[in-house]
Amino acid sequence: MKDVLSEENRLRKMLEIEKALLEALHELGLVDEKCVNKAKEITLEDVGGVEKIQEIEKKIGHDIMALVKAFSDALGDCAQFVHFGATSNDIIDTAWALVIRDALKIIKRKLVKLIEKLLELAEKYEDTIMVGRTHGQHAVPITFGFKLINHALEIALGLERLQECEKRVIVGKMAGAVGTMAAWRGKGLEIERIVMEKLGLKPVEISTQVVSRDRFAELICNLAILASSIARFAEEVRNLQRPEILEVAEGFSEKSQVGSSTMPHKRNPIKAERICGLAKVMRGLVIPALENIILWHERDLTNSSSERIVITHSLAIMDQILEDAMSLVNGLVVYEENMKRNLELTRGLNMAESIMIALTLKGMPRNEAHELIRQLSMKAYRENVSLEEVLLKEEKVLEFLSENEIKDLLNPEKYLGNYKELIERAKIRIKDIIKNSP
């Protein structure tokens, strides 16, 4: 990813676009074949590399003209039609498309690996019962596989969003000063077609001097959503790693890893924390990306400086988040015995809904059943006893339910609903998204 986002690679892409333009002009009879062949042989190193182009830019104050001048100097007598009819953002925006295309290939590949690993873990722990939590409080039971498949699908939807936005984001532009192709005297569409075919890009349907920045904003928003979805999983690991919960934990090297500079016992979830921290930065990049949509007339330059940070940093951050997320899931430690312990912590209170539903089905009005079980639950809390003890002493409950029925209704294994079918349905959706990822 560092190579893809480097200034050197960006300049290589720009040089590639300038060469493609010369080839298009050759096909239209403006440039000799010998000049095209000479241009094809010229590399970034031949024009002096990044240092030379930056040196020229310092003198003339224009990045694209610095590249054009260095390329023209290398071409010598064949330099007449370098950058002919093009504007700076024909080169800049098309180069962004090439860079983003390569960067997204890396991101999508790593995303698929992450999702597949989560699927593997979800299958492994499909039937591992644990307590569900809402508002940080114990709710009805779920399985760890059910929890994992929820995260896997959310992250897979992030992959799907990237797949869907590529057709809008990865587009090239070769349309001249304000997008009308005027300098090419009616041959603009042909030049555009040839250039884009050589670069393997689709052209933007219409533009001003720039490709509209709503496209880049969509990409940044999608990356921020994806980063936040992965951070939600990381946050879950952090919470479940608390010593008083300890149902899962981030892998930790006991031989050498240090958790704290002062507390030798610490085993901190540093990868999960780094994911959450980087996701905050990613969300912060959304605002400038949205602000860049609003430009004066056919364009101004307020987008340029910020998007050099926003685009490169968002892609780099996403790459690091994925690296950390893969490390996190590969080293995840699962404490099934603690899941069982925590499930029993409230001594049946998290199964109150099961009793309420059963009472309703037996004939008690639902609201009346809810209030009765609420009062009995509060009594169990107050007296520090199990819900079962309270239920077995309550005549209103015993009118509808036998002792054996109460015990059965308090069994978490029998109150998991359609979890298997739901997991399977989510798996099918996830695998369909992965299948469509080239």
C-alpha positions as CSV (number, residue, x, y, z in Angstrom):
1,M,0.0,0.0,0.0
2,K,2.9,2.4,0.8
3,D,4.2,1.7,-2.8
4,V,0.8,2.3,-4.4
5,L,0.3,5.6,-2.5
6,S,3.9,6.9,-2.9
7,E,4.6,10.1,-4.8
8,E,6.9,8.1,-7.1
9,N,4.0,5.8,-8.1
10,R,1.6,8.7,-8.6
11,L,4.2,10.3,-10.9
12,R,4.6,7.0,-12.8
13,K,0.9,6.9,-13.4
14,M,0.9,10.5,-14.6
15,L,3.7,9.8,-17.0
16,E,1.7,6.7,-18.2
17,I,-1.3,9.0,-18.9
18,E,0.9,11.5,-20.8
19,K,2.2,8.6,-23.0
20,A,-1.3,7.4,-23.6
21,L,-2.3,10.8,-24.8
22,L,0.7,10.9,-27.2
23,E,-0.4,7.5,-28.6
24,A,-3.9,8.8,-29.1
25,L,-2.6,11.8,-31.0
26,H,-0.5,9.5,-33.1
27,E,-3.5,7.4,-34.1
28,L,-5.1,10.7,-35.2
29,G,-2.1,11.6,-37.3
30,L,-0.5,14.3,-35.2
31,V,2.5,12.5,-33.7
32,D,5.1,10.4,-35.6
33,E,5.4,6.8,-34.7
34,K,9.0,7.2,-33.9
35,C,8.1,9.7,-31.2
36,V,5.5,7.4,-29.7
37,N,8.0,4.6,-29.6
38,K,10.6,6.9,-28.0
39,A,8.0,8.0,-25.4
40,K,7.2,4.4,-24.6
41,E,10.8,3.8,-23.6
42,I,11.1,6.7,-21.3
43,T,10.8,5.9,-17.6
44,L,10.4,8.1,-14.6
45,E,14.1,7.7,-13.9
46,D,14.9,8.9,-17.4
47,V,13.1,12.2,-16.8
48,G,15.1,12.7,-13.6
49,G,12.9,10.9,-11.1
50,V,10.8,12.4,-8.3
51,E,13.7,14.7,-7.2
52,K,14.1,16.3,-10.6
53,I,10.3,16.9,-11.0
54,Q,10.1,18.4,-7.5
55,E,13.1,20.6,-8.2
56,I,11.3,22.0,-11.3
57,E,8.1,22.5,-9.4
58,K,9.9,24.6,-6.8
59,K,10.9,27.0,-9.6
60,I,7.7,27.2,-11.6
61,G,5.1,26.5,-8.9
62,H,3.1,24.0,-10.8
63,D,3.3,20.2,-10.3
64,I,1.9,19.0,-13.7
65,M,3.9,21.5,-15.7
66,A,7.0,20.3,-13.9
67,L,6.2,16.7,-15.0
68,V,5.4,18.0,-18.6
69,K,8.7,19.9,-18.7
70,A,10.8,17.0,-17.5
71,F,9.1,14.6,-20.0
72,S,9.5,17.1,-22.8
73,D,13.2,17.5,-22.0
74,A,13.6,13.8,-22.2
75,L,11.8,13.6,-25.5
76,G,13.8,16.3,-27.2
77,D,12.6,16.9,-30.8
78,C,9.5,14.7,-30.1
79,A,8.2,16.9,-27.4
80,Q,5.9,19.1,-29.6
81,F,2.6,17.5,-28.6
82,V,3.3,16.5,-25.0
83,H,0.2,17.4,-23.0
84,F,-1.5,18.7,-26.1
85,G,-5.1,19.8,-25.5
86,A,-5.1,18.4,-21.9
87,T,-5.6,20.3,-18.6
88,S,-3.8,19.4,-15.4
89,N,-6.7,17.5,-13.9
90,D,-7.0,15.3,-17.0
91,I,-3.7,13.9,-15.7
92,I,-4.4,14.3,-11.9
93,D,-7.9,12.8,-11.8
94,T,-7.0,10.0,-14.1
95,A,-3.9,9.2,-12.0
96,W,-6.1,9.2,-8.9
97,A,-8.3,6.6,-10.6
98,L,-5.4,4.4,-11.3
99,V,-4.0,4.7,-7.8
100,I,-7.4,4.1,-6.2
101,R,-8.0,1.1,-8.4
102,D,-4.7,-0.5,-7.2
103,A,-5.3,0.4,-3.6
104,L,-8.8,-1.0,-3.6
105,K,-7.5,-4.3,-5.0
106,I,-5.3,-4.6,-1.9
107,I,-8.1,-3.6,0.5
108,K,-10.6,-6.0,-1.1
109,R,-8.2,-8.9,-1.0
110,K,-7.5,-8.3,2.7
111,L,-11.1,-7.8,3.5
112,V,-12.1,-11.1,2.0
113,K,-9.5,-12.8,4.1
114,L,-10.8,-11.1,7.2
115,I,-14.4,-12.0,6.4
116,E,-13.5,-15.6,5.7
117,K,-11.7,-15.9,9.0
118,L,-14.7,-14.6,10.8
119,L,-16.9,-17.1,9.0
120,E,-14.6,-19.9,10.1
121,L,-14.8,-18.8,13.7
122,A,-18.6,-18.3,13.5
123,E,-18.9,-21.9,12.3
124,K,-16.6,-23.2,15.0
125,Y,-18.5,-21.5,17.8
126,E,-22.0,-21.7,16.2
127,D,-23.4,-23.6,19.2
128,T,-21.3,-22.0,22.0
129,I,-23.9,-20.4,24.2
130,M,-23.2,-17.1,25.9
131,V,-25.3,-14.2,27.3
132,G,-26.5,-11.6,25.0
133,R,-26.1,-8.0,26.2
134,T,-28.1,-4.9,25.6
135,H,-27.3,-1.5,27.3
136,G,-24.3,-3.4,28.8
137,Q,-26.8,-5.5,30.8
138,H,-27.5,-9.2,30.5
139,A,-30.2,-10.0,28.0
140,V,-31.5,-13.4,26.6
141,P,-28.9,-15.9,25.4
142,I,-27.2,-16.1,22.1
143,T,-24.2,-18.1,20.8
144,F,-20.7,-16.8,20.1
145,G,-21.1,-17.9,16.5
146,F,-24.3,-15.8,16.2
147,K,-22.4,-12.8,17.5
148,L,-19.5,-13.3,15.1
149,I,-21.7,-13.8,12.0
150,N,-23.3,-10.5,12.8
151,H,-20.0,-8.8,12.7
152,A,-18.9,-10.7,9.6
153,L,-22.0,-9.6,7.6
154,E,-21.6,-6.0,8.6
155,I,-18.0,-6.0,7.4
156,A,-19.0,-7.9,4.3
157,L,-21.6,-5.1,3.5
158,G,-18.6,-2.7,3.7
159,L,-16.9,-4.8,1.0
160,E,-20.1,-4.7,-1.1
161,R,-20.3,-0.9,-0.8
162,L,-16.7,-0.6,-2.1
163,Q,-17.6,-3.0,-5.0
164,E,-20.6,-0.9,-5.9
165,C,-18.9,2.5,-5.7
166,E,-16.0,1.5,-7.9
167,K,-17.9,2.1,-11.1
168,R,-18.4,5.7,-10.0
169,V,-15.0,6.4,-8.4
170,I,-12.6,4.6,-10.8
171,V,-13.2,6.8,-13.9
172,G,-10.7,8.6,-16.1
173,K,-10.9,12.1,-17.5
174,M,-9.5,13.5,-20.8
175,A,-11.6,16.5,-21.6
176,G,-9.5,19.6,-21.5
177,A,-9.8,23.0,-19.8
178,V,-13.4,23.0,-18.8
179,G,-14.5,19.6,-19.9
180,T,-15.7,20.4,-23.5
181,M,-12.7,18.9,-25.3
182,A,-12.5,22.1,-27.4
183,A,-8.7,22.0,-28.0
184,W,-9.0,18.8,-30.0
185,R,-11.2,20.3,-32.6
186,G,-14.0,17.7,-32.7
187,K,-11.7,14.7,-32.1
188,G,-12.0,14.8,-28.3
189,L,-14.2,11.7,-27.9
190,E,-11.9,9.7,-30.1
191,I,-8.8,10.8,-28.1
192,E,-10.7,10.1,-24.8
193,R,-11.6,6.6,-26.1
194,I,-8.1,5.7,-27.1
195,V,-6.5,7.0,-23.9
196,M,-9.0,5.2,-21.6
197,E,-8.7,1.9,-23.5
198,K,-4.9,2.0,-23.1
199,L,-5.3,2.7,-19.4
200,G,-8.1,0.2,-18.8
201,L,-10.5,2.8,-17.5
202,K,-14.0,3.9,-18.3
203,P,-14.3,7.7,-19.0
204,V,-16.4,10.0,-16.9
205,E,-19.6,10.7,-18.8
206,I,-19.2,14.5,-18.4
207,S,-17.0,16.8,-16.4
208,T,-15.9,20.4,-15.8
209,Q,-12.2,21.0,-15.4
210,V,-12.3,18.2,-12.8
211,V,-14.2,15.0,-12.2
212,S,-16.9,15.9,-9.7
213,R,-15.7,15.3,-6.1
214,D,-18.9,13.6,-5.0
215,R,-17.3,10.4,-6.3
216,F,-14.3,10.7,-4.0
217,A,-16.5,11.7,-1.1
218,E,-18.6,8.5,-1.6
219,L,-15.4,6.4,-1.5
220,I,-14.2,8.1,1.7
221,C,-17.6,7.7,3.3
222,N,-17.7,4.0,2.5
223,L,-14.2,3.6,3.9
224,A,-15.2,5.4,7.1
225,I,-18.3,3.1,7.4
226,L,-16.1,0.0,6.9
227,A,-13.5,1.2,9.4
228,S,-16.3,1.8,11.9
229,S,-17.8,-1.6,11.3
230,I,-14.4,-3.2,12.0
231,A,-13.9,-1.0,15.0
232,R,-17.3,-2.2,16.3
233,F,-15.9,-5.7,16.3
234,A,-12.6,-4.5,17.9
235,E,-14.6,-2.6,20.6
236,E,-16.5,-5.8,21.3
237,V,-13.3,-7.7,21.9
238,R,-12.0,-4.9,24.2
239,N,-15.2,-5.1,26.3
240,L,-15.3,-8.9,26.4
241,Q,-11.6,-8.9,27.5
242,R,-12.3,-7.0,30.7
243,P,-11.0,-9.3,33.5
244,E,-14.5,-9.4,35.1
245,I,-15.9,-10.7,31.8
246,L,-13.0,-12.4,30.0
247,E,-15.0,-14.3,27.4
248,V,-12.5,-13.5,24.6
249,A,-9.1,-11.9,24.5
250,E,-6.6,-10.5,22.0
251,G,-3.6,-12.8,21.6
252,F,-0.6,-11.9,23.8
253,S,2.9,-13.1,23.7
254,E,3.8,-14.2,27.2
255,K,7.5,-14.6,26.3
256,S,8.2,-11.0,25.3
257,Q,5.2,-8.7,25.0
258,V,4.9,-5.8,27.5
259,G,1.5,-4.5,28.5
260,S,2.5,-1.6,30.6
261,S,5.6,0.4,31.5
262,T,4.8,0.3,35.1
263,M,2.3,-2.6,35.7
264,P,4.0,-5.9,34.7
265,H,0.8,-7.9,34.8
266,K,-1.1,-6.0,32.0
267,R,-2.3,-7.8,28.9
268,N,-3.7,-4.9,26.9
269,P,-5.8,-5.3,23.7
270,I,-3.5,-3.0,21.8
271,K,-4.5,-4.1,18.3
272,A,-8.2,-3.7,19.0
273,E,-7.5,-0.3,20.5
274,R,-5.4,0.8,17.5
275,I,-8.3,-0.2,15.2
276,C,-10.7,1.9,17.2
277,G,-8.3,4.9,17.3
278,L,-7.6,4.8,13.5
279,A,-11.4,4.5,12.8
280,K,-11.8,7.8,14.6
281,V,-9.3,9.4,12.3
282,M,-11.1,7.9,9.3
283,R,-14.4,9.3,10.3
284,G,-12.7,12.7,10.7
285,L,-11.7,12.5,7.0
286,V,-15.3,12.4,5.9
287,I,-15.9,16.1,6.5
288,P,-13.2,17.5,4.2
289,A,-14.1,14.9,1.6
290,L,-17.7,16.2,1.6
291,E,-16.5,19.8,1.7
292,N,-14.5,19.1,-1.5
293,I,-17.7,18.5,-3.5
294,I,-18.4,22.3,-3.4
295,L,-16.2,24.1,-5.9
296,W,-16.6,27.4,-7.7
297,H,-18.0,27.4,-11.2
298,E,-16.1,24.8,-13.4
299,R,-13.6,24.4,-10.5
300,D,-11.4,26.1,-8.0
301,L,-8.3,24.7,-6.2
302,T,-9.7,24.3,-2.6
303,N,-10.1,20.5,-3.1
304,S,-6.5,19.8,-4.2
305,S,-4.5,20.3,-1.1
306,S,-6.9,18.5,1.3
307,E,-7.6,15.5,-0.9
308,R,-3.9,14.8,-1.2
309,I,-4.2,14.1,2.5
310,V,-7.7,12.7,2.6
311,I,-7.4,10.1,-0.3
312,T,-4.0,8.8,0.6
313,H,-4.5,8.7,4.3
314,S,-7.9,7.1,4.2
315,L,-6.5,4.2,2.0
316,A,-3.4,3.9,4.2
317,I,-5.5,3.9,7.4
318,M,-7.8,1.3,6.0
319,D,-4.9,-0.9,5.1
320,Q,-3.5,-0.7,8.6
321,I,-6.9,-1.4,10.2
322,L,-7.2,-4.5,8.0
323,E,-3.7,-5.7,9.0
324,D,-4.5,-5.2,12.7
325,A,-8.0,-6.9,12.3
326,M,-6.5,-10.0,10.7
327,S,-3.9,-10.2,13.4
328,L,-6.7,-9.8,16.0
329,V,-8.9,-12.6,14.7
330,N,-6.0,-14.9,14.0
331,G,-4.9,-14.7,17.6
332,L,-8.3,-14.5,19.2
333,V,-8.5,-16.5,22.5
334,V,-12.0,-17.7,23.4
335,Y,-12.9,-18.7,27.0
336,E,-15.9,-20.9,26.7
337,E,-15.9,-21.7,30.4
338,N,-16.2,-18.0,31.2
339,M,-19.1,-17.7,28.8
340,K,-20.9,-20.4,30.7
341,R,-20.0,-18.8,34.0
342,N,-21.3,-15.4,33.0
343,L,-24.5,-16.9,31.5
344,E,-25.4,-18.1,35.0
345,L,-24.3,-15.0,36.7
346,T,-27.8,-13.5,37.1
347,R,-29.2,-16.9,38.2
348,G,-31.9,-17.1,35.6
349,L,-33.0,-13.5,35.5
350,N,-31.9,-13.2,31.9
351,M,-34.5,-15.9,31.1
352,A,-37.4,-13.7,32.4
353,E,-38.7,-13.2,28.8
354,S,-39.0,-16.9,28.3
355,I,-41.3,-17.2,31.3
356,M,-43.4,-14.1,30.3
357,I,-43.9,-15.6,26.8
358,A,-44.9,-18.9,28.2
359,L,-47.5,-17.3,30.5
360,T,-48.9,-15.4,27.7
361,L,-49.3,-18.5,25.5
362,K,-51.0,-20.2,28.5
363,G,-53.7,-17.5,28.6
364,M,-52.4,-14.7,30.8
365,P,-52.6,-11.3,29.0
366,R,-49.1,-10.2,27.8
367,N,-49.0,-6.9,29.7
368,E,-50.1,-8.6,32.9
369,A,-47.5,-11.3,32.4
370,H,-44.8,-8.7,31.8
371,E,-45.7,-6.8,35.0
372,L,-45.8,-10.0,37.1
373,I,-42.4,-11.2,35.9
374,R,-41.0,-7.7,36.3
375,Q,-42.1,-7.6,39.9
376,L,-40.7,-11.1,40.6
377,S,-37.4,-10.2,38.9
378,M,-37.1,-7.2,41.1
379,K,-37.8,-9.4,44.1
380,A,-35.1,-11.8,43.0
381,Y,-32.6,-8.9,42.7
382,R,-33.7,-7.5,46.1
383,E,-33.5,-10.9,48.0
384,N,-30.4,-12.0,46.1
385,V,-32.0,-15.3,45.0
386,S,-32.5,-17.1,41.7
387,L,-35.5,-16.3,39.5
388,E,-36.5,-20.0,39.8
389,E,-36.8,-19.8,43.6
390,V,-39.1,-16.8,43.3
391,L,-41.2,-18.3,40.5
392,L,-41.8,-21.6,42.4
393,K,-43.2,-19.6,45.3
394,E,-45.6,-17.5,43.2
395,E,-49.1,-18.9,43.0
396,K,-50.0,-16.7,40.0
397,V,-47.2,-18.4,38.0
398,L,-48.0,-21.9,39.3
399,E,-51.6,-21.5,38.1
400,F,-50.2,-21.6,34.6
401,L,-46.9,-23.4,34.7
402,S,-45.7,-26.6,36.4
403,E,-42.3,-26.9,38.2
404,N,-40.9,-28.9,35.4
405,E,-42.1,-26.4,32.8
406,I,-40.5,-23.6,34.8
407,K,-37.2,-25.4,34.9
408,D,-37.4,-26.1,31.2
409,L,-38.2,-22.5,30.4
410,L,-35.2,-21.3,32.3
411,N,-32.8,-23.5,30.3
412,P,-30.8,-21.1,27.9
413,E,-30.2,-23.9,25.4
414,K,-33.9,-24.0,24.7
415,Y,-34.3,-20.3,24.1
416,L,-32.1,-19.7,21.1
417,G,-34.9,-19.3,18.6
418,N,-33.9,-19.7,14.9
419,Y,-30.3,-18.9,15.5
420,K,-29.0,-21.7,13.2
421,E,-31.2,-20.7,10.3
422,L,-30.3,-17.0,10.8
423,I,-26.6,-17.9,10.8
424,E,-27.0,-19.9,7.7
425,R,-28.9,-17.1,5.9
426,A,-26.2,-14.6,6.8
427,K,-23.5,-17.0,5.6
428,I,-25.2,-17.3,2.2
429,R,-25.4,-13.5,1.9
430,I,-21.7,-13.1,2.9
431,K,-20.5,-15.8,0.5
432,D,-22.5,-14.1,-2.3
433,I,-20.7,-10.8,-1.6
434,I,-17.3,-12.5,-1.5
435,K,-18.0,-14.3,-4.8
436,N,-18.7,-11.0,-6.5
437,S,-15.4,-9.5,-5.3
438,P,-12.9,-9.8,-8.2
